[in-house]
Amino acid sequence: MPSLLEQLPKIMADGKREAERIIERLDSTYRIGLQTRELVMPSRDTNWQHMFAHAEKASYHFDSVRMNRLIYGDNLLAMAALLAGDETTPSMRGKIDLIYIDPPFDSKADYRTSVSLRGTAIETRPTVIEQFAYSDTWQQGTSSYLSMLVPRLVLMRELLSDSGSAYIHVGPNIASWVEVALQEVFGTFGTAPIVWKRVTAHADSHRWGIVHDMLLWRSKTDQFHWNPQFEPHDPEYLASKYTNRTSDGRRYQLDNLTSPNPRPNLTYVWRGCEPPENGWRYKLETMEQLFAEGRIELPRKLGGRPRYRRFLDESQGSPLGSVWSDIFPVNSQAKERLGYDTQKPESLLERVINASTSEGSIVADFFSGSATTAAVAERLGRRWIATDLGKPACMITRKRLIDQDAKPFLYQHVGDYQLEMARSTMGRKFRTGDLAEIVLGLYGALPLPAEENPNRNMGRISGTKTLVLADSPNKVTGLTTLKRAIEIRDNLMGGWERVVVLGWNFDSAIGHDIAGLNQGDRLEVLVIPPDLLDRLKKKGDKLKASEVRFSSLQYLKLKPVIRFQEEERESITVEIDNYVLLSPEALNLDETNRKKLQAVINQDPMTLIEYWSVDPDYDGEVFRSVWQDYRGNTENDDDAFRVVTKAQLNNLPVKAGARRVCVRVVDVFGFEAEAVAEIA
């Protein structure tokens, strides 16, 4: 096998070509887009009244141009969508001022997530999509990692502004290889690598102890934004240099007033003192002003020279260099700790953001993880974009920003994600009908005759009158699809007894819609395994139908919503009646954890709710989350393992006619469900 050095030219060329193909498609009819799932207006259950005391927040308008964004999906596709823009949001090409990424580089990590429930913990393995993106990135070692990283670096450069900076956080074991890739993509601007000493010294067996990470810094031009950073002076330096004190106790050191270069026009006699050979540093008027301010000390002896007083209390400290040893990792007792394995300390991101941006700058993190970048950017008055492929990371981010009482932000998904994965799996000649035939076969359905099935997306179960319809991966399965399926069931080829709809992406109100159609067992809706495309990519024709499970949908049920009007204000009471989880078979659990989960479901399914929110005036398009509760929010009760199930929204503006209330629930595994109630 060729050495990594021999593979590197091909890795770079392939990565650039992949990025170029994405960039070329930005101007074509097919564009990757972003779908807004939620407009989050942080307002925990306990501060609802405080939030709605501000009328402007109560009527907050959707603004996709200015708002911060949390994006779920593969970051390569997210960056492509940001570059493309759409009819409501302009392209972000050349507009991001700082990009910080911390791509996982531990080849031994399996990225398991432990979900704590009352009395037990369930350990979930990542979906195959996440495994492919993270753990499998190391399948061929560093070469696989670089193959993943290079196209992303190219797109990052496209997004970066001319004055912007990119920081790539990596381990010392691969830093030199990433440096080569950065040199190829960015050039040499801003090349100083930063060494972050993240742990104290420790002994590794038979080698020097590894106690640091690397932050590799690059920019597009030599006009990058830069704010010098400082660290406190060393105590020994202070003791030796700041030895003087004024009458009121201010410490200072003395500096000369000589011009560094010859200045003939500044060779005047000042207060009886002859000028130095190069002349004074300042003109006469300035010297007098400084003396009046107590900043110049006259000589005590004849023939001596005046000196400039540098006060300690005005010093910012010593200029910070490229070795950072004063920032410590997030320890187990830290207030900011979220239980996320790769969480970085806020002080680290504060330094990066303060050095390379100013207030109002746009900051992006495409491996968001526990959202430290977004949280710090929010606090420092910067705009932010955060993306992650892991649903647990997105849940942590949303809760962290709500806890922080952040400004309203968008929660978005990468549009057509499954379709893009299908193109990657099945090649450029991919057609959706090809995938539909495979899905039908794995479900156990035989294709209908071509003349009745031009899209190749319908099949039948042998020996029965059951019709099976496989929906397209670039569509959201919703009420329109269900009505069409019923019509086909009743009319195609003389009619069928029942129809099974297999879908990839679902409207969050799908459970409500199924119940409203009142079809009983004549209509069944099942979920195509979300990791199917990755399994096809790995196994291809060897994937057996017995290995694929199509699961039932989760659903949410509400108690009757109570609406009360008094003078010019209204209140509503919303209460969850029941939540049914997506079939446990659809989760990546081993048998032990699957049994644990089933026991929790049997005892109290409501404990599986991680987060829920309410939009009291749902317009059917943008869900405006103006009330939230989530596990861990103990201000409303003392139970950190359970959400409250009742929301009381008071002080709402009076609405004429019916009020449409929408509730969204996210469970501990990241699945979403929605229910809508019309109240007269």
C-alpha positions, 0 to 999 in steps of 0.5 A, a space after each residue: 500500500 502506498 505511503 501517506 506521503 504518496 497518497 497525499 497528491 491524490 487525496 488533495 486532487 480528489 477533495 478539490 474535485 469534490 468541492 468543485 462539483 458542489 460549487 458548479 451545482 450551485 448555479 444549476 437548477 438543482 440546489 441543496 437548500 435549508 428547511 426551517 423547522 423552528 424559529 426558537 424564541 428562548 422563553 423557558 416555562 418559568 420566564 414566560 411572563 417576563 418574555 411577553 412583557 416585551 411586545 416586540 418579542 411577542 410579535 417577532 418576525 421571521 428574518 432568515 437574513 439576519 438571524 443566527 442559525 442552528 443547522 442539522 445535517 452533514 456539514 458539507 451539504 450545509 456549507 453548499 446550501 449556505 453558498 447557494 442561498 435561496 429566494 429568501 436568504 442570500 448566499 453566504 459566500 465571502 461573508 463569514 468572518 471567523 470559522 472555527 472547527 474541531 473535527 473529531 480526530 480520535 480513531 478509537 471513539 465510538 461516539 456512543 450517547 448515554 441517555 439518563 432516565 430515572 432509575 436507569 441509563 440507555 446507551 445508544 450507538 450512533 446511527 450508521 450515518 453518524 458512524 460513517 461521518 465520524 468513526 468510519 472517517 478513520 477506516 483507512 487512518 489519516 488518509 480517510 480523515 484527510 479525504 473527509 477534510 479537504 473538500 470541507 476546507 475548500 468550501 470554508 475558504 469560499 465562505 470566508 470573508 477577505 478579512 476572515 480567519 479559519 481555525 482548525 483544532 486538531 491533535 498533534 498526531 495529525 497536525 502536520 498533515 492538516 497543515 499541508 492540506 491548509 497550505 494547498 487550499 489557503 496558501 500561507 496567510 496567517 500561518 502561525 500554529 497555536 499550541 494549546 496546553 490542555 492538560 497538566 504533565 502526565 507520564 505516557 508509557 515509553 514516550 513523551 506525555 502528549 499534553 497539547 492540541 493544535 489550533 491551525 490558523 489560516 486566512 484568505 488574504 494578508 488583510 485579516 482582522 486582528 485584535 492583539 490579545 494579552 495575558 497577565 504579567 509574570 509576578 517576577 517581571 512585575 517585581 523587577 520592572 514596576 518598582 516605582 510608586 506615585 504619591 497615591 500608590 500607583 505603580 509604574 516603570 520608567 521608559 525613555 522619551 528618545 525618538 527611535 529615529 532621527 528627528 531634527 525638528 524635535 531637538 529642542 531644549 525642554 525644561 532645561 533638559 538638552 535633547 537626545 541625539 535623535 530628538 524627543 519622541 514627542 513634539 513640545 505641546 505633547 510633552 507639556 500635556 504629558 507632564 501636566 498629566 503626571 506622565 513625565 518624571 523630571 531628572 533628579 540630577 543636573 544633566 539627567 534626562 526626563 523619563 516617561 511613566 508607564 503605569 501598571 494599571 493601564 497595561 493590558 498585560 504581556 502580548 500573547 504568543 502562540 503557546 497557550 498554557 493558561 486555559 484549562 479543559 472543562 473539568 467534571 465540576 465546571 459550571 459550563 460542563 454539559 456531559 459532552 465528551 469533546 466539549 471545549 472551554 468557553 475561555 478558549 473560544 473567547 480568545 479566538 473570537 476576540 482576536 479575529 472578530 469584532 462585535 456584529 461579525 459572523 462566526 461559524 462552527 461546522 462541527 458544533 458539538 456542544 455549541 461552545 462556539 455559538 454560546 460564546 459568540 452569542 454572549 460576545 455580540 457576534 452572529 453565528 451559524 452552527 451545524 452538526 450531524 448528530 441530533 444529540 449535539 443539536 439538542 444540547 445546542 438548542 437547550 444551551 442557548 435557551 438557557 442562555 436567553 439567546 436572541 431568537 434563532 432558526 433551527 434548520 435542516 439540510 433539505 433533500 438530505 436523503 436524496 443527496 445521500 442517494 446520489 452519493 451512494 448510487 452515482 451521478 446517474 441515480 434516479 429516484 425510481 432506482 431507489 424506490 425499487 430497492 426499498 420495495 424489494 427490501 420491504 418484500 413487495 413485488 413491483 407492479 407492471 410497468 404500464 401501471 407503475 411508470 415511476 417504479 415506486 409501487 409494489 404489491 405483497 404476494 398473495 394479498 390485496 396490499 398495495 405498497 407505495 415508496 415515497 421519494 427521498 426528496 419529498 416530505 410525506 404528509 397529508 397530500 401523499 396520504 390522500 393520493 395513496 388512498 385514491 390509488 388504493 381505491 382505484 388502481 387495477 380494480 382497487 386494493 384492500 389496504 395501502 402501506 406508505 413507506 416514507 423517508 421524511 415526514 411532516 411533523 403533523 403526520 400522526 394527526 393527519 393519519 388519525 384525521 383520515 380515519 382509515 383504520 388498518 386500510 392505511 399504514 405508514 412506516 418509516 424507511 430506516 434512516 441509515 438505509 442508504 449508508 448500509 446500501 453503500 457498504 453492503 450493496 446487493 448483499 443487504 438482505 430484507 431480513 436485516 431491514 426493519 421498517 418501523 411505525 411512526 411516533 405520535 403526540 396526543 394533546 388534551 383539549 386546549 383551554 382558551 380564556 379571554 379577559 378584556 384585551 388579553 388571552 391565555 391558553 393552557 396546553 397539556 400533553 396527553 400521551 407520547 408514543 415513541 417511534 418503534 425501538 427497532 428503529 434505534 441503534 440499540 443492543 438487546 440489553 438497552 432495547 429491553 431497558 427502553 421497552 420497560 421505560 415505555 411500558 411504565 411512563 412514555 412521557 419520560 422520553 420527552 427531551 424538549 417540547 415547545 408551543 406556537 400559540 399562533 401557528 401559520 402552517 409554515 414557520 413554527 414559532 417556538 415561544 414557550 419551551 420546557 426541557 429535561 434539566 430545567 429544574 426552575 419549574 420543578 425539582 425533577 431533572 429527568 422529566 419535563 412538565 406536561 402542562 404549559 400556561 401561556 398568559 398575557 397573549 394578544 387577543 385574536 379574533 376567531 379561531 386560534 391555531 395552536 401547534 405543539 412540537 415534541 423532541 424525544 431523547 433520541 432526537 425524533 420529532 412529533 407535532 400536534 395542532 389544535 384549532 380553538 374557537 
